Amino acid sequence: VYCHENLYLLRDIKVDNIVKQDNPDNPEFPYSLRLIDFGVAVPFKKTFSGEYIYADTEDPITEPCGTIGYMAPEVQDPELLYGPKCDVYSLGVALSEIAFGRQFHMCDDPIATLTEHFARLKLHPHVDTRKLQFEHLIMRMLRPDPAERFSIEEALQHNFFKDWTAQKKTGHKLFR
């Protein structure tokens, strides 16, 4: 959120660029996840017509950039414009990889493959609704059409994250 609020596209969110940081002074949240490697991040602006452009040159953002498999469909096509929702797609791929312990981005149909894996996901019985929340969140983050995809703000307002604090207080873990 911080990067998008400050008008930066990261363009290379992947598991290798996410690190765990301990927060020993905060017992409610003893660690946090941090993004690293901003080598291909760029400042952007949104035009009155709703297009995203480079802040410095004011050229449309069309350059394919990032890591194959984590890149949103619109980033892979140099004819298409893209904006902040490309980072949401990449984050959805990374969260899926973390949750399932394997990569889905090289599949012919990652949505169908993820749907199959969600069906087999082993959860603690008391968090079955959390599984459905997580599945809905990921599927909205991975929509091929950016117009149908969550923004980062919408993703963070999702019930999966809203209920996170309650889950933390009970001490229950989501996955076995």
QUINOR-V777096 format. One record per helix or strand of 3 or more residues. SS is the DSSP state (2 for helix, 1 for strand). FROM is the first residue (numbers start at 0). TO is the last residue. If there is no record, write none. Layout:
{{SS/FROM/TO} {SS/FROM/TO}}
This chain:
{{2/1/4} {2/14/16} {1/17/21} {2/26/28} {1/30/34} {1/41/45} {1/51/53} {2/72/75} {2/84/99} {2/109/119} {2/124/140} {2/151/155} {2/158/161} {2/163/169}}
